[in-house]
Amino acid sequence: MMHPADLPDTVPVFPLPGALLLPRSRLPLHIFEPRYLQMLDDALKTKERLIGMVQPNPCPGDGARLHRIGCAGRVTQFSETEDGRYLITLTGVSRFRIQSEVEGFTPYRRCAVTWEGFDRDLGQGEADAGFDRSAFLRLLERYFSARALSTDWETLNEADDELLVNSLSMLLDFDPEDKQALLEAPCLRTRRETLVTLIEFSLRGGSNEEQLQ
């Protein structure tokens, strides 16, 4: 487990719309662009092996703008294909807040960051005391049925609160702004409530009618 003092002041960032990484969760990535191949090579040379995942936040006149909050992951699995691509897994370490972008000679982007305010990310897994798992799984079953999706329900039933909520937050097909809201949720309970709201909204076809019971 890392401690705040172990975290660097600058991290390479990988802006990827819709790709969400959360603390203590795992995100598989397929790396093939030359600039990100270089980023990975450089990250593997550091003791932390950190890469910051962040959502683009484009606005008129500034298509390169980033959201201020992202999540850093440690490269925990790595393999190289015969044609030079990388298949990696990032394990979420902590969220961060971008302070500024660092100018330099790397082909990828780097940012000066602060880790303040995200102390719980470096601790033990969170629990959600108010979690009604049965009601949540019933809602989830309706969502999966409406989307013609399949899953391993036994595994979902056995997963602990944090693994269940965070995995679904990362895997379900929500808009980038919704993914950002899930990332910025201050605690597991808030993330679960946000996730439920997004699922209910999707089941209503994106309308603002009364919430489903």
Backbone torsions as a table, in degrees:
resi	resn	phi	psi	omega
1	MET	NA	134.8	179.5
2	MET	-83.0	157.5	175.2
3	HIS	-116.8	157.6	-178.7
4	PRO	-51.1	-37.1	-178.8
5	ALA	-67.4	-18.8	-179.5
6	ASP	-82.2	-12.5	-172.6
7	LEU	-88.6	135.4	-176.1
8	PRO	-77.0	161.6	178.2
9	ASP	-81.0	-17.0	-178.5
10	THR	-131.1	136.2	178.0
11	VAL	-133.0	146.8	169.6
12	PRO	-71.2	142.9	-177.8
13	VAL	-120.5	144.2	-179.4
14	PHE	-118.7	96.0	179.4
15	PRO	-76.5	117.2	-176.3
16	LEU	-141.7	107.2	-176.4
17	PRO	-58.9	131.2	175.0
18	GLY	81.6	-7.2	179.3
19	ALA	-90.9	115.2	-176.0
20	LEU	-112.8	129.0	172.7
21	LEU	-118.5	135.9	179.3
22	LEU	-125.0	153.7	-179.7
23	PRO	-54.5	136.5	178.3
24	ARG	68.7	8.4	176.6
25	SER	-106.8	165.6	-176.5
26	ARG	-118.5	135.4	-178.8
27	LEU	-125.6	113.5	175.0
28	PRO	-78.7	140.9	179.9
29	LEU	-135.5	147.7	176.0
30	HIS	-111.8	111.9	-174.6
31	ILE	-104.9	123.5	-179.1
32	PHE	-141.5	-21.1	177.7
33	GLU	-69.1	138.0	-176.8
34	PRO	-53.4	-40.1	-177.7
35	ARG	-66.5	-34.0	-179.9
36	TYR	-84.0	-24.1	169.4
37	LEU	-63.1	-41.2	177.4
38	GLN	-66.4	-39.8	178.1
39	MET	-59.6	-44.2	179.9
40	LEU	-66.2	-43.3	177.3
41	ASP	-56.5	-44.4	-179.2
42	ASP	-68.4	-40.0	-180.0
43	ALA	-63.3	-37.2	-178.3
44	LEU	-69.0	-16.0	178.4
45	LYS	-84.6	-9.2	-179.6
46	THR	-97.4	157.9	-179.2
47	LYS	-71.4	-27.9	-177.9
48	GLU	-81.7	-31.5	-177.6
49	ARG	54.6	46.2	-176.0
50	LEU	-99.3	142.1	170.7
51	ILE	-132.3	133.2	-179.6
52	GLY	-93.2	121.3	174.3
53	MET	-91.4	130.4	-176.7
54	VAL	-145.6	146.4	179.2
55	GLN	-86.4	132.6	170.0
56	PRO	-60.9	149.2	178.9
57	ASN	-135.7	63.1	-173.0
58	PRO	-66.0	148.4	174.3
59	CYS	-141.5	162.2	-178.9
60	PRO	-52.9	126.3	178.9
61	GLY	86.8	-5.7	-179.0
62	ASP	-147.9	77.3	-178.7
63	GLY	-73.5	-10.7	-177.8
64	ALA	-97.2	4.4	-177.0
65	ARG	-65.0	145.9	-179.2
66	LEU	-118.9	152.2	168.2
67	HIS	-63.8	153.5	-174.5
68	ARG	-78.5	-24.0	-177.5
69	ILE	-111.9	130.3	175.6
70	GLY	-134.8	-170.6	179.0
71	CYS	-137.6	130.9	179.4
72	ALA	-90.6	138.7	177.4
73	GLY	-125.3	148.0	177.0
74	ARG	-93.8	134.0	177.2
75	VAL	-69.2	112.3	-176.7
76	THR	-113.1	-15.2	173.2
77	GLN	-139.4	145.2	-174.1
78	PHE	-155.5	131.8	172.2
79	SER	-147.0	153.3	-177.7
80	GLU	-118.6	134.1	178.3
81	THR	-83.6	168.3	-178.3
82	GLU	-64.1	-27.0	-179.4
83	ASP	-95.5	15.0	171.0
84	GLY	90.8	6.0	175.7
85	ARG	-84.4	160.3	179.9
86	TYR	-116.3	137.8	169.8
87	LEU	-113.2	116.8	-174.0
88	ILE	-129.9	164.2	170.7
89	THR	-126.4	128.7	172.8
90	LEU	-100.6	132.9	172.9
91	THR	-104.3	121.4	-174.7
92	GLY	-61.4	131.4	-179.2
93	VAL	-106.2	-57.3	-177.7
94	SER	-162.6	149.2	169.4
95	ARG	-75.0	162.0	179.2
96	PHE	-145.0	164.3	174.8
97	ARG	-117.9	127.0	-179.6
98	ILE	-73.1	129.5	175.8
99	GLN	-97.1	-40.9	179.3
100	SER	-165.4	161.2	175.1
101	GLU	-91.5	139.0	-176.6
102	VAL	-94.0	123.1	176.3
103	GLU	-78.5	144.1	-179.4
104	GLY	-176.4	-164.7	-173.6
105	PHE	-106.3	6.4	178.9
106	THR	-78.7	148.2	178.6
107	PRO	-74.4	-13.6	178.7
108	TYR	-106.7	168.7	-175.6
109	ARG	-89.9	145.9	175.9
110	ARG	-131.3	148.0	-177.3
111	CYS	-133.9	142.2	168.4
112	ALA	-79.0	130.8	-172.6
113	VAL	-132.4	161.6	170.1
114	THR	-123.0	144.5	-179.2
115	TRP	-102.8	2.8	-177.2
116	GLU	-65.2	140.3	179.1
117	GLY	93.4	-3.8	-177.8
118	PHE	-122.7	34.7	-177.0
119	ASP	-59.4	-35.8	-176.7
120	ARG	-65.6	-20.9	179.9
121	ASP	-64.4	-29.2	-176.7
122	LEU	-92.4	0.7	-178.4
123	GLY	-93.8	-158.7	177.9
124	GLN	-74.2	165.3	179.0
125	GLY	-59.8	147.5	-178.7
126	GLU	-85.5	153.0	171.5
127	ALA	-115.5	160.4	-179.1
128	ASP	-126.0	95.2	-172.7
129	ALA	-63.0	-27.2	-177.7
130	GLY	-95.4	15.8	-173.5
131	PHE	-78.7	114.8	172.7
132	ASP	-91.0	89.1	-173.0
133	ARG	-62.5	-40.1	-178.2
134	SER	-61.5	-46.4	179.3
135	ALA	-65.5	-38.9	179.4
136	PHE	-63.3	-44.3	-178.9
137	LEU	-68.1	-32.6	175.2
138	ARG	-64.7	-42.5	176.9
139	LEU	-63.2	-42.9	-179.2
140	LEU	-64.0	-37.6	178.7
141	GLU	-62.8	-39.9	176.7
142	ARG	-64.5	-39.8	179.3
143	TYR	-64.4	-47.3	-179.5
144	PHE	-63.8	-38.6	178.5
145	SER	-65.0	-42.7	-179.8
146	ALA	-65.2	-31.3	-179.6
147	ARG	-94.3	2.1	-177.6
148	ALA	55.4	43.4	179.2
149	LEU	-103.7	153.7	175.8
150	SER	-121.1	157.5	178.8
151	THR	-157.8	171.5	176.8
152	ASP	-93.3	95.6	-174.8
153	TRP	-66.7	-30.9	178.4
154	GLU	-63.1	-42.2	178.3
155	THR	-64.9	-41.3	178.3
156	LEU	-61.7	-41.3	180.0
157	ASN	-63.9	-33.8	-175.9
158	GLU	-86.4	-17.5	-177.3
159	ALA	-66.7	143.7	176.0
160	ASP	-72.1	169.7	-172.8
161	ASP	-55.2	-50.2	-175.3
162	GLU	-65.1	-45.0	-179.8
163	LEU	-61.7	-41.6	-179.3
164	LEU	-64.6	-52.6	-176.3
165	VAL	-66.4	-45.2	-177.3
166	ASN	-68.6	-39.8	179.8
167	SER	-63.1	-43.8	178.9
168	LEU	-67.3	-37.7	177.3
169	SER	-59.3	-38.2	-178.4
170	MET	-78.4	-35.4	-169.5
171	LEU	-91.1	-33.6	-175.0
172	LEU	-70.0	152.0	-169.8
173	ASP	-87.6	80.6	176.2
174	PHE	-106.7	162.3	177.6
175	ASP	-65.9	155.0	179.3
176	PRO	-53.8	-38.3	179.8
177	GLU	-66.8	-34.5	176.4
178	ASP	-68.7	-39.8	176.3
179	LYS	-60.2	-38.8	179.6
180	GLN	-64.9	-38.7	177.7
181	ALA	-63.2	-38.9	177.3
182	LEU	-66.0	-38.8	178.2
183	LEU	-63.5	-43.0	-173.1
184	GLU	-82.0	-5.1	178.0
185	ALA	-55.2	128.2	-172.5
186	PRO	-70.5	-21.2	-179.3
187	CYS	-151.1	171.0	-176.8
188	LEU	-63.0	-39.0	179.9
189	ARG	-60.4	-45.9	179.6
190	THR	-63.7	-39.4	178.4
191	ARG	-64.3	-42.0	178.9
192	ARG	-63.4	-42.0	178.8
193	GLU	-64.6	-39.3	176.7
194	THR	-64.4	-43.1	179.9
195	LEU	-61.3	-44.2	178.4
196	VAL	-60.8	-43.4	179.0
197	THR	-60.4	-42.4	-179.4
198	LEU	-67.2	-39.7	178.3
199	ILE	-65.6	-45.2	179.3
200	GLU	-62.5	-40.6	178.8
201	PHE	-62.3	-41.7	178.3
202	SER	-64.4	-40.4	179.6
203	LEU	-65.4	-28.2	177.4
204	ARG	-83.2	3.7	-179.8
205	GLY	73.8	23.3	177.7
206	GLY	84.3	13.1	178.5
207	SER	-91.4	168.6	-179.5
208	ASN	-105.9	33.3	178.9
209	GLU	-70.9	174.0	-179.2
210	GLU	-56.8	142.2	-178.0
211	GLN	-58.6	143.7	176.5
212	LEU	-70.1	143.4	179.0
213	GLN	-102.2	NA	NA
